[in-house]
Amino acid sequence: MASPTIKLNSGYEMPQVGFGLWKVDNAVCADTVYNAIKAGYRLFDGACDYGNEKECGEGVARAIKEGLVKREDLFIVSKLWQTFHDVDKVEPITRRQLADWQIDYFDLFLIHFPAALEYVDPSVRYPPGWFYDGESEVRWSKTTLQQTWGAMEKLVDAGLARSIGISNYQAQSVYEALIYSRIRPATLQIEHHPYLQQPDLVNLAQKEGITVTAYSSFGPTGFMELDMPRAKSAAPLMDSPVIKEIASKHGKTPAQVLLRWATQRGLAVIPKTNRPEIMAQNLDSVNFNLDSGDLAKIADMDLNIRFNKPTNYFSADKLY
Ligand code: NAD
């Protein structure tokens, strides 16, 4: 089973259904990546901040060594963490991340959040997280997004990234990026589920030829693992009567409906699971169509609730 692909504005084809790597424990990460490749996944969505890029690289290396795939069959995505936004820090950290993955280019490299933090040397702490001292102190850098984007463009020039993109940008930062970019962002990765539909942002990006990738397609479910009160108090989308009814009508699971709702709007999705049978189910979510009645019912579910806010990670009680 293979995912359909979307042609990016950089000319490269990106799988529409990929595999997310956030919160994949180091102990099982290499096996998870290897099993996901076996299940048919070709896109992997990683990040420095996930703290598991070395293990991801081990999973990829094993699959390549065993002849399951070649490097060029894979589409490997990673992200620049906020402490590396200063212009002279972008290329060195990208090279380190590539070394962790045991590859020599990323298919797509994203600015993880539109916020620059003061540099923390990897020898002090890696991944560095939000806090300068590793405890509670947030120190902002004065580097602008435009400056960081210039350094991202140089990664493409140097062959270290084939495509570059942005994540967690809102409309105004997207508009600005369109003005200052020499190389346009190929993708915009955002939180996107029926409780946070963001139609204006999605339309803006798609109209400008930027492919949108949805993360946390299952809404609160992905954040329960963090014990986040906001997520625990929201009704799980997979238990929603509306989603369950649509799922049973099409003979699919609620998870497949949530993924198909996004891919039918032209977005890419990157669900995460450790279980091989669920991997297959999520990958096999593009072979049916929701009808206009289904789409209207899901449109009515928008609550504009965001779970992945930076302030969640550095407010006094860390998560709310
Ligand atoms: P997700 O929406 O993929 O949900 C994951 C949870 O859903 C897990 O608990 C998993 O066990 C469960 N699940 C998955 N498939 C299921 C199925 N078919 N049936 C029942 N349960 C199922 O959560 P996520 O990890 O928040 O997001 C996915 C990926 O998006 C991440 O791994 C990461 O790669 C990316 N992401 C990016 C950002 C960013 O800032 N750019 C932020 C969050 C996530």
Boltz pocket constraint, residues with backbone or C-beta under 6 A from the ligand:
constraints:
  - pocket:
      binder: B
      contacts: [[A, 19], [A, 20], [A, 21], [A, 22], [A, 23], [A, 45], [A, 46], [A, 112], [A, 167], [A, 168], [A, 189], [A, 190], [A, 214], [A, 215], [A, 216], [A, 217], [A, 218], [A, 219], [A, 221], [A, 222], [A, 223], [A, 225], [A, 238], [A, 253], [A, 255], [A, 256], [A, 270], [A, 271], [A, 272], [A, 273], [A, 274], [A, 278], [A, 281], [A, 282], [A, 308]]
      max_distance: 6.0
